[in-house]
Amino acid sequence: MNLEAKEIAAAIGAEILAEGVSGSPRRATIDSSASGSGDLFFGLRGERVDGGEYAGAALAAGAWGAVVGPGAGARLIAGAERDPGGGGGWVFGVDDPLAALQTLAREYRRALGARVVGVTGSVGKTSVKDIARALLPGAVHANSENFNTEIGLPLTVLEAAAGTETLVLEMAMRGAGQIAELAAIAEPDVAVITNVGPVHVELLGSIEAIAAAKAEVLSALPPEGTAVVPAEPGPLEPHLKAAPTLLRFGPGGDVDAVEHRILEGVTEALVATPAGSARFHFPFTEAYNLTNALAAIAAGVALGADPAELADRAANIGFSSFRGERLELGDGILLVNDCYNANPVSMRAALDHLVTIDGSRRLAVLGEMAELGPDAPAYHREIGEHARAIGVDTIVGVGESARDYAPDELVGTPEEAAELLSARLEAGDAVLIKGSRSAGLEGVAETLETLMDSHG
């Protein structure tokens, strides 16, 4: 981190309870079992367990230091005095280890001097993050998988290497005030809001409340900052006056694909931007990912990147796990594993893409869409109706909530869905698997691959 012990203590307001070796830690960690040489362990308090109780194990494993709360700090020092060989790292005592983690991340973000792109939205934020990480020039660091919370985001910042020029930070939201909390750590120069949809309605009550929560990131922008938003922002529109500068993406926006076509698994697009036009060759065919790419390109333009340079890096795009993964199962059977999450917006987009795939039949294996509030049954019914209207041949529902899709087949578990598919799939079929994380549909692909291999 290029921060020495006294600098860390000053940054987080810590008392140095024990001294260790000179130098700087290599990263922050909250898992003692994964801690090793050079790590700075933060003993976070949970509902049932104080992570500070594991600081001794982290230090014994070679951690450079540990940040712990008052009670854990006193016990750790007493234990070290009784067992001098039990670990010799720095020990920092603080009132709140989580607040210390977040504060240190903000200070390190400032010390890095990197520019920051903050990405939030109801749908597509992880894909926009993945695309931006690939397209942006220079040394870029971004969240891995779902490290996008009040814990994961600061850990992401603190693992950035010295010399990082751009941080691309995905920001997840579960309630009002949480985006503001993350933005206060990240201090973004560019804020991307991918869209606003009926996600977390159960927690926030309305689409308008969701828009207000996403818009919290705009207030964190500096006077020279830029907000990247859809050309048609919907309920986000009333909040956009808080943005110093706006850059809109999508049809009719400042950054738009004025031409595009699909050729052999690649989307070729001529993208117009305020900084000039460039022709991109994207390694995907989904229409929704073209929209995600426009948001990422807009972020690059906001940072001053040359569109032609962004286009040169398009072949590097890759996506996080369970987001549109394409699996070939033999006999021309294609499985689209898109089970990381689901809501009415992303579900509709995934189904629309399914029917564009060449295949003898199109099948959709659908789990519940969670956190939709009292209107959840209606949202599920609408998706089932949409699937049939666009030509999906068979719908397999997984779990009781999936009954509202009016599926052709309803099964109780992902494993049962895999067994059904194994018996029913025919050569040339295209299959979409999609549902919220709570549905656990990653088990469909895992079990199905095993069953197909055994049949083969």
N, C-alpha and C positions, 0 to 999 in steps of 0.2 A: 504493500500500500504506500510505500515511501513516507510513512508516518512513524516516527519513533515513539517510544513509550510515553515520554513526558508530553509530547504533542497530542497523543491520544487521550491522555488523562485530562489535559486542558480542554480538549474539544468536547469531551462528554461529561466534564465536571466530576471526575472520579478521584477517589482517594487511592493512592498506590499502597496496597496492603502488603505486597511482597514484590521484590525485584527479580528480574530474570536476566537473560542475555541481552546484549545490545542489538541494534538493528531494528528491522521492521517486520511485521507479520506479512504473510503472503496472501491471506484471504481471511474472511470471517466465516464461522460455522456455528450452527446451533445443535449439531448432532455429535455427541461425544464419541459415539462408536465410529464416526467417519472422520474424526479429528486426528491430525498427525503433525508432523514436523512443520513448524512455521505458522500454524493456524492460530487465530484469535477466537477462542470459544466464548460465546455469549450464553449464559445460563438463563434462559427465558422462563418466566413463571407461567405455568399452565393452570387449568382449573383444578387439577388434582395433584400435579407434581411440580416442584420447583426444579427447573433445569440446572440451577446452581449446584444441586446435590451431585451432579455428574461432572463438575468442573475438575475434581481431583483425577478422575479417569482420563479426561482429555489431556491434562497436564502430564500425567504418567505416560500417555501415548506420544508425548513429544510436542504438545501444543506450545506455541510461543508464549501464550498468555490466556487469561480468562477474565471475563467481566461478569460479576455476580452481584446479587442483592445483599443487603446487610446481614441477614441471618446466615446465608450460605457462605458469605465471606468470612465471618467469624469462625464458623465450623471448619472451613477449609484451612485457614491459617493454623488453628489449633491442631488439626490433623497433620499438617506439614511439620509442625514442631515435634510431634510425636514420632513422625516417620520422615526424616529429612530426605530420604531417597525416593519419596513418593511423587516427585515432580518439582522442577525448579523454575517454572515459568513466572511471568509477571501475573499479578493478581490485582485487578482493579475493582474497587467497591463503589457501587452506584445505588441510587434509590430504585431505579427502574431500568433493568437491562434492555428491554425492548426500546424504550425511549433513547437509551444510549446508542443502540444499534442504528436507529434512524438518524440520530444527530451525527454520528460518525460518518454515515453514508453521505449526508449532505455536505459535510466538511470535506470529505474526500472528493466528491463530485466537483467542488470548487477548486480544490488543489490540482485535480487533473486538468482543469481548463478545457474539458471536452464540451462540445455542443451536445445538447440533449433534445431528442425527439420523444415526446410522450404520446403514447397511443392508447386511446380508449374507444368505447363504442359498444353497442349491443351485440353486433355480429362482425366477425372478420378481423378483430384487432390482432389476434395471434398471427393470422396470415399476412396482414399488413406489416407487422413486425418482422416476420420471416423474410418477406420480399424486400423491405427496406434494408435489412441487414445485408442482403446479397447485393443490392444495387448501389448503395452509398459508397463512395470512394474512401480510401484511407483506412486507418485502423478503426474498426467498428466493433462494439461489444453490445450484446443484447441479452435479454432474459432467456434462460433455457427452460423449455417446457412451460410449466405454469408458475414460475417464480415471479408473480405479478401482484402480490399482496403486500400488506404492511410489513410482512417479514421477508418475503421473497424479493421484493424490489430493492430494499437496502442491501441484501446479500448479493444481488446482481451487481449493484454499483461497486461494492467493496471487492469483488473479484476481478474488476477491470484492470488490465495491465497498465503499467506506466506507459505513456505514449498513446493511449487510446484517444482518438480524435473525435469520435462520435459515439454517444450512448443512445441506443434505441430501447426505450423502456415501456413495455406493455403495462397498463394499469387496470386491474380488475376492480369491480365495484359490487358490494353486497348491500349497501345502504347509503343514505345521505351522509355527506361529510367525508366519505372514504376516499374519493378522488382528490378532494382538497388535501387530505392528509398525505397521499402519495405525491401529489404535485409539490407540496412543501418540501419533500425530500429531494425530488428529482430536479426541481426548478427548470422546467423545460424551456427551450428556446423556440421550439415548434410544437404545437399541440394538434394532434390528429384525432378527430372524432369521426369514426367510420360511419356511424348511423345511430338512430334511436329507434328501438322497437319494443315490443311487449315482452321484455326480459326482466325478471325481478319484480313484476307487477305485484306479486304476493307480498313483497317486502316494502315496496314504495307506494303502491296504491293506484298509480295512474301513469300513462305514457308521459304526461306533462311533468310529473315528479321525476321520472327517469331522465327526461331531457335536462331538467334543472340540475340533477346530480352529475350527469356527464359534463355539463357546462362548467362545473366547478374548476376544471382544468384551465379554463380561459383566464380566470382571475390570477393565475400564477404566472402568466406570460409577462416578460419584460416589455418596456415600451417599444423596443425594436422587434418583438416576437411576432410570430405568424400562427394563425389558426387555420388548419386544413380541414375543410368540412365539405359534405356533399353539396352538389349544385342545387339539389332540392332537399333542404335540411329538415323540412317538416316542423315538428314541435320544437326543434332546436332554434329556429329562426329568432324568436324573441330574445334569446340570450346572446346572440352574435355581436351585439353592440359592445360587449365587454372585450372583444378581440381588438388588439392594436391594428392588425392587418389581416385580411381574409384572403384565402386562396381556395377556390371551390373546384372540386373534381367531379367528373362524370359528365353525362350528356348536357351540353350547353354551358359547362363550367369553364374555368380558366385552364384546367388540365383535362384533356378529353382525347379519346381514341377516335379520330375523325375518319379513319379507315381501319377495318380489321377483318381477318379471315382465318380459318383454321386449316392447316395443312399438315397431315401426317403427325398428329399429336402435338403440334406447336401452334400457338396463336401468334400470328403476325399482325402487328398493329402500328399504324402511324399515329404517334401521340403528339398533339400540339400543346405547347406550354407558353407562358409569357416569356420564357428564355429561349424559345425556338422549338422546332419540331425535330423528332428523331424516330426512326423505325426500329421497333423492338421485336424480338423473337422470343416469346415466353414459352417455357417448357411445361405448359398446361393448356387445357382447352375449355375449362369452366368459365362461363360468362361472369360469375361472381368473383372469380379470381382476377379477371381483367379489371373489374372495378376496384378490387383491393390493390392491384398494381398501380392504378392511377393515383390512389391515395398516397402510396409510397413514393411515386415519382414526384407528386406535388410536395411532399416533405423534402425530397432532395433539392427541388427547385427553390424552396424556401430557404434552404441552407446555402444556396448559391452554386449548386452543382450544375455542370453542363449536361443537358439531356442526352447528348451523344455519348458522353462517358457513362451515364446510367445505362444506356442501351447496350453498351459493350459488355456490361456485367450481368445481363439478364439470364444468360445460360447458367449462372451460379445459383439460381433460385432453388431452394428446397424447403419443404414444409415440416412442421413439427408432427409428432406421432398422432395417428388416428384422424388426420385431417385430409380427407380425400385420397388416402393411400389406395393405390391400384394394385390388386393382387391377381395374378393369373393362376387359375386352378386346374388348367388342362382342358382339353376339348373346346378351347375357345371361350371358356367361362371366365368372365371378368367380375371381380368383387371390388366394389368401391367402399372402403372402410372409412366412414366419416362419422365415427361414434364418439368424438371427443365431447361434443355438446350439441344441444338442439333447442331451437325456439321457432316460432312460426315463420320468421324471416329466413333463417338459415335452412329450415326444413323445406320450404317452398323452393329456394334456390337449388338445393341438392336434388330435389325431385325433377326440377326443370332440366338440370344437367343430365340426369339419368336417361330421360327420353331422347336425348340427342346422341346417345351411345348406340352404335350399330350392334344389333343383337337380335337373336330369334325371339326372345322375350325379355321384358324388363320386370324385375321383382324388387319390391321395397320391404326391407325388414325394419320395422319402426318401433322404437321404445317410447316411453313417455317423454313429454316436454315438461320439465319441472318448473316450479316457481311462477306459474301463470295466474295464480289467484283463483277466485270463484268462477271466472269465465274459462277455466282450463278445458272443460268438456267441449265447449263451443269451438275453441281453437283447434282441438284435436279433430273434431268433425269437419271443420273447414279444410284441414290438411288432407284428410281422407278423400273428401270430395274433389279437391284440387288434383290429387294423384290420379283419380279415375278420369277426370276431365282431360288431362293431358296425355293419357294413354298408358299409364302404368298397368301391366297385365295382372299382377298379383301383389296383394299387400299381406304381409305376415306381421301381426301385432305381437309384441312381447310384453307381458305384464298386464295387470288388470286395467291400468289407465289407458292402455292401447286399445281397449275395447271400443273407445269412442272414435277411433279411425274407421269403424265398421270394416274390419279386415276380413279377407277371405279365410284366413286361418289365425287363430289366437292361441298362443302358447304361454306357459307360465314363466319360463326361464330362457336365458340365452342358449344354454346347452340344448334345450328342447328345440329351439329354433334351428340350431345347427344340424341336429338330427333330421328335422323335417326337410331342410334344404338338401342335405346329403342324399335323401331318398328321392327328391323331386327334381333336382337340377338336370337340365338337358344341355347338350352341346350348344354353344353360342349364347347362352343366357348372360344377361348383365344384371348384377345384384347390388343394390344400395343398402348399407347398414347404417342407421342413424338413430340417435336418441340422446337424451341428457346423460351426463356421467353417472347419475344415480341409477340408470337402467343397466349399467354394466355390459353394454353390447359388444365391448371388445372381446368378450368370451365367445361370441358367435364366430368370428373369423378364426380365433385360435382353435376352437373345437372343430370347426368345419375343415380346416386344413388337415388336421389329424385324421378325421374320418375319411376325407377324400384320398389321402395318402394310403390309408389302410385298404380302401376299396381298390386303389390302383394296383 
